[in-house]
Amino acid sequence: MKHSAHPARYAALALLPILALALLFGCGPKPPPPEETESYAPWTTDPTLDPWDPFTTTEGDTETETETETEEPTLPVIVTTRTTTTTRRTTTTTRTTTKPPTTKPPTTTTKPPTTTTRPPTTYTTAPTPTGTQGATTTTTTTKPPTTTTTTTTAPIKVTGVVFTGVSSVPLKVGQSHKLTWGVTPSNATNKGVVFRSSDRAVATVNPEGVVTAVSEGTAIITITTTDPLADRNYEDTITVTVSAVYATSINISAPSITVKKGGTLQLKADVLPSNVSTPGVTWTSADPLMATVSPTGLVTGILEGPVTIRATAKDGSGVFQDTTITVTAS
């Protein structure tokens, strides 16, 4: 019975581990809540501290440290709890730089293939700031290009000329005729021509190719090209035959059909047509003893009685006209 003398002591020793576990997991009596304390960072008023230092709490940061000691009255165990709360305020600085956009006027370049092209005209208004952001408004007006096409064709040389329509031109004195001709090729660049007559006393020709018959006979009209690029000046000719225009009739007129003995009477003769080659008439009296007639048609009465006066065309056509004049007593 040696160990039975201290049963209570052994029981207490057996309970110690249980109490320790109870205290460790919070089964024991709870300590009183920690007192709230407020403290200010001493560096908030210290000018030597850099607020931008990442290891320095920025202005406005607070740090609270609470220390609580709890002492168990029955057990020689002391539990110390320290709670540290740090609150930091983050300050973000945003810098915004706005530059107005730079507007360059558009540049348009048109390369002409084989034609002459005027480049388009572009008008650009100056940038106008809008609002507070410095934005710009650009208005661009572009006119469409104007294209001018120039076609260059090589000159075509003359290779010939010929009169057309007739092979010869018969004309009466005083008549006119317009010649026709053609230059080959028909699309020649320079179709200029000139004319000339071999006998201007028979027929003349003007720059437009109009031939005029002057007198009886024959004349040669020549046409010549004037193309300076041609191998030579080409020519062609046509014959103009001018024939006389003969009288077909004669009209005699007089103020009276009588003439006094010793008196005079003027006669007048008109040869038709008016364009006869040889105008005029020849006057004759059938009985010069009764009355005479001068070359100009002046009749003079000599003996009383009727007398025949004739007017004959001078062109050799044989055309004549008779008139009877009576000589009366003075």
C-alpha positions in Angstrom: 0.0 0.0 0.0 2.9 2.2 -0.7 1.3 4.0 -3.7 -2.2 4.6 -2.3 -0.9 7.4 -0.1 -1.1 9.9 -2.9 -4.1 9.1 -5.2 -5.2 12.7 -5.6 -1.8 13.8 -6.8 -1.7 11.2 -9.5 -5.2 12.2 -10.6 -4.1 15.9 -10.9 -1.1 15.0 -13.0 -3.3 13.0 -15.3 -5.6 15.9 -15.9 -2.8 18.4 -16.9 -2.6 17.2 -20.5 -6.3 17.5 -21.0 -6.4 21.0 -19.6 -3.5 22.0 -21.8 -5.4 20.8 -24.9 -8.5 22.5 -23.8 -6.7 25.8 -23.4 -5.0 25.3 -26.8 -8.3 24.7 -28.7 -10.2 27.4 -26.9 -12.2 25.3 -24.6 -11.1 27.2 -21.5 -12.4 30.5 -20.3 -12.2 33.2 -23.0 -10.1 36.3 -22.4 -11.7 39.6 -22.4 -11.9 41.4 -25.8 -8.9 43.6 -26.6 -9.2 47.2 -26.1 -9.3 49.3 -29.3 -6.6 51.7 -29.6 -6.0 54.3 -32.3 -2.6 55.6 -33.2 -1.4 57.9 -35.9 1.6 57.3 -38.1 4.3 59.5 -36.8 5.6 59.9 -40.4 2.6 61.8 -41.6 4.1 65.0 -40.2 7.8 64.2 -40.8 9.0 66.1 -43.9 12.0 63.9 -44.3 10.0 60.9 -45.4 9.4 60.3 -49.2 5.7 59.6 -49.7 6.5 57.9 -53.0 8.8 55.4 -51.4 7.2 51.9 -51.8 8.5 51.0 -48.3 6.9 54.0 -46.7 3.2 54.1 -45.9 1.7 56.9 -47.9 -0.1 59.7 -46.3 -3.3 58.6 -44.7 -2.2 55.1 -44.0 -2.9 53.9 -40.4 -1.5 51.0 -38.5 -3.1 49.6 -35.4 -1.4 47.3 -33.1 -3.2 45.7 -30.2 -1.5 43.6 -27.6 -3.6 41.6 -25.0 -2.2 39.5 -22.3 -4.4 36.9 -20.6 -3.4 35.2 -17.5 -5.1 32.1 -16.3 -5.7 32.3 -12.5 -5.6 28.6 -12.0 -2.9 27.5 -14.4 0.6 28.8 -14.9 -0.1 29.3 -18.7 0.1 32.7 -20.3 -1.3 33.2 -23.8 -0.3 36.4 -25.7 -2.2 37.4 -28.8 -1.0 40.3 -31.1 -3.1 41.6 -34.0 -1.6 44.0 -36.5 -3.8 45.6 -39.1 -2.3 47.7 -41.8 -4.4 49.7 -44.2 -2.8 51.4 -47.2 -4.4 53.8 -49.6 -3.4 53.6 -53.2 -3.1 56.8 -55.2 -3.2 56.6 -59.0 -2.0 59.5 -61.1 -3.2 59.5 -64.7 -1.6 61.8 -67.2 -3.5 62.4 -70.5 -1.8 64.2 -73.3 -3.9 64.9 -76.4 -2.3 66.1 -79.6 -4.5 67.3 -82.4 -4.2 65.0 -85.4 -2.1 66.1 -88.3 -4.0 66.2 -91.6 -2.1 66.2 -94.8 -3.9 67.1 -98.0 -4.4 64.1 -100.3 -2.1 64.0 -103.3 -3.5 62.5 -106.6 -1.2 61.7 -109.5 -2.6 60.7 -112.8 -0.2 59.3 -115.4 -1.6 59.7 -118.9 -1.2 56.6 -121.1 -1.0 58.1 -124.5 -3.2 61.2 -123.9 -2.7 64.5 -122.3 -4.3 64.6 -118.9 -4.8 67.5 -116.6 -4.2 66.5 -112.9 -7.2 66.8 -110.6 -7.6 69.8 -108.5 -8.0 69.1 -104.7 -9.2 71.7 -102.2 -8.6 71.0 -98.5 -10.0 73.2 -95.7 -7.8 74.0 -92.7 -8.4 71.8 -89.6 -10.9 73.2 -87.2 -10.6 72.2 -83.5 -13.9 70.9 -82.0 -14.7 70.5 -78.3 -11.9 70.1 -75.8 -10.2 67.1 -77.4 -8.5 68.9 -80.2 -10.2 66.9 -82.9 -10.0 68.2 -86.4 -12.5 68.2 -89.3 -11.1 68.0 -92.8 -13.2 68.5 -95.9 -11.7 67.4 -99.2 -13.2 68.2 -102.6 -11.7 66.6 -105.6 -12.6 67.5 -109.2 -12.4 64.7 -111.7 -9.5 64.9 -114.1 -10.0 66.4 -117.5 -8.6 64.3 -120.3 -7.9 65.8 -123.8 -7.1 63.3 -126.5 -5.0 64.5 -129.5 -4.9 62.3 -132.5 -2.0 62.9 -134.9 -2.4 61.6 -138.4 0.4 61.4 -140.9 -0.3 63.6 -144.0 -1.5 61.8 -147.1 0.3 62.8 -150.3 -1.4 63.5 -153.6 -0.8 61.0 -156.3 -2.8 62.4 -159.2 -5.5 64.7 -160.6 -7.9 64.3 -163.5 -10.8 66.3 -165.1 -14.1 64.6 -164.7 -17.5 64.9 -166.4 -16.5 65.6 -170.0 -13.5 65.1 -172.2 -13.8 68.5 -174.0 -15.8 71.7 -173.6 -17.6 73.2 -176.6 -18.6 76.8 -176.0 -20.1 79.7 -177.9 -18.5 83.1 -177.6 -19.5 84.6 -174.3 -20.6 81.4 -172.8 -19.1 80.0 -169.5 -18.6 76.5 -168.1 -17.6 75.2 -164.6 -14.9 72.5 -164.8 -15.0 69.5 -162.5 -12.0 67.4 -161.4 -10.8 64.9 -158.8 -7.6 64.5 -156.8 -6.3 61.1 -155.9 -6.4 59.7 -153.3 -9.7 61.1 -152.2 -8.5 61.5 -148.6 -5.3 63.4 -149.6 -4.3 66.0 -147.0 -3.6 68.9 -149.5 -6.0 68.9 -152.5 -5.0 72.4 -153.8 -4.9 73.0 -157.6 -4.3 75.8 -160.0 -5.5 76.4 -163.6 -4.1 78.1 -166.7 -5.3 78.7 -170.3 -3.1 78.2 -173.4 -4.9 81.1 -175.2 -6.6 83.7 -173.1 -7.8 85.5 -176.3 -10.0 82.4 -176.9 -10.9 81.3 -173.4 -10.1 82.3 -169.9 -10.3 80.3 -166.6 -10.5 81.6 -163.0 -9.1 80.0 -159.8 -12.4 78.2 -159.2 -12.2 76.4 -162.6 -14.8 78.5 -164.5 -14.0 78.8 -168.2 -15.3 81.7 -170.3 -15.3 81.7 -174.1 -13.9 85.0 -175.5 -13.7 84.4 -179.2 -13.8 81.7 -181.8 -11.0 79.2 -181.6 -9.5 76.5 -179.4 -7.7 76.8 -176.0 -6.2 74.1 -173.7 -7.0 74.4 -170.0 -4.4 72.8 -167.6 -5.0 71.8 -164.0 -2.0 71.3 -161.7 -1.8 70.1 -158.1 0.1 72.1 -155.4 0.8 69.5 -152.7 4.3 70.3 -151.4 4.7 66.8 -149.9 3.8 65.0 -153.2 6.5 63.4 -155.3 5.8 66.0 -158.0 3.1 68.3 -159.3 0.5 66.3 -161.1 -1.4 67.7 -164.2 -4.3 67.1 -166.5 -5.7 69.0 -169.5 -9.0 69.6 -171.3 -9.7 71.2 -174.6 -12.1 74.1 -174.9 -13.5 74.8 -178.4 -15.1 78.2 -178.9 -17.4 78.6 -181.9 -19.0 81.8 -183.3 -22.5 82.8 -182.4 -24.3 83.7 -185.6 -27.2 86.0 -186.2 -30.6 84.4 -186.5 -32.6 87.5 -187.2 -32.5 91.3 -187.5 -35.0 93.9 -186.5 -35.1 97.4 -188.2 -36.7 100.2 -186.5 -37.3 103.9 -187.7 -39.4 106.8 -186.5 -41.1 107.0 -189.8 -41.4 105.1 -193.1 -41.2 108.2 -195.2 -38.4 110.7 -196.0 -38.8 114.0 -197.9 -36.8 114.7 -201.0 -33.5 116.0 -199.8 -34.3 115.0 -196.3 -32.8 112.2 -194.0 -34.1 109.4 -191.9 -32.1 107.4 -189.3 -32.7 103.7 -189.2 -31.6 101.2 -186.5 -31.0 97.5 -186.7 -30.9 94.9 -183.8 -29.1 91.6 -184.5 -30.4 88.6 -182.7 -29.2 86.9 -180.6 -27.5 89.6 -178.7 -24.3 87.5 -178.2 -23.4 87.0 -181.8 -19.8 86.6 -182.4 -19.7 89.4 -184.9 -22.3 92.0 -184.1 -23.5 94.7 -186.5 -25.0 95.0 -189.9 -24.3 96.3 -193.4 -26.7 98.8 -194.8 -27.6 98.8 -198.6 -30.1 100.6 -200.8 -31.9 98.8 -203.6 -31.9 102.0 -205.8 -29.3 104.5 -204.8 -30.8 107.0 -207.4 -34.0 107.1 -205.3 -32.3 107.1 -201.9 -29.0 106.4 -200.3 -28.1 104.8 -196.9 -24.9 105.3 -195.0 -23.0 102.6 -193.0 -24.7 103.9 -189.9 -28.2 103.6 -191.4 -28.9 107.2 -192.3 -31.2 107.4 -195.3 -31.2 110.4 -197.7 -34.2 111.0 -200.1 -33.3 111.9 -203.7 -36.2 111.2 -206.0 -39.8 110.7 -205.1 -40.9 107.1 -204.8 -40.5 104.0 -202.8 -37.0 102.4 -202.2 -35.9 99.3 -200.3 -33.2 99.5 -197.6 -31.5 96.3 -196.5 -29.6 95.4 -193.3 -27.3 92.3 -193.5 -25.5 90.7 -190.6 -21.8 91.1 -190.6 -21.1 87.6 -189.1 -21.4 85.9 -192.5 -24.5 84.1 -191.5 -26.4 85.6 -194.5 -29.2 86.9 -192.3 -30.7 90.2 -193.5 -33.8 92.3 -193.1 -35.4 94.7 -195.6 -37.5 97.8 -195.0 -39.2 100.1 -197.6 -38.8 103.9 -197.3 -40.9 106.3 -199.4 -39.4 109.5 -200.6 -41.9 112.3 -200.7 -41.8 115.8 -202.3 -40.1 118.5 -200.2 
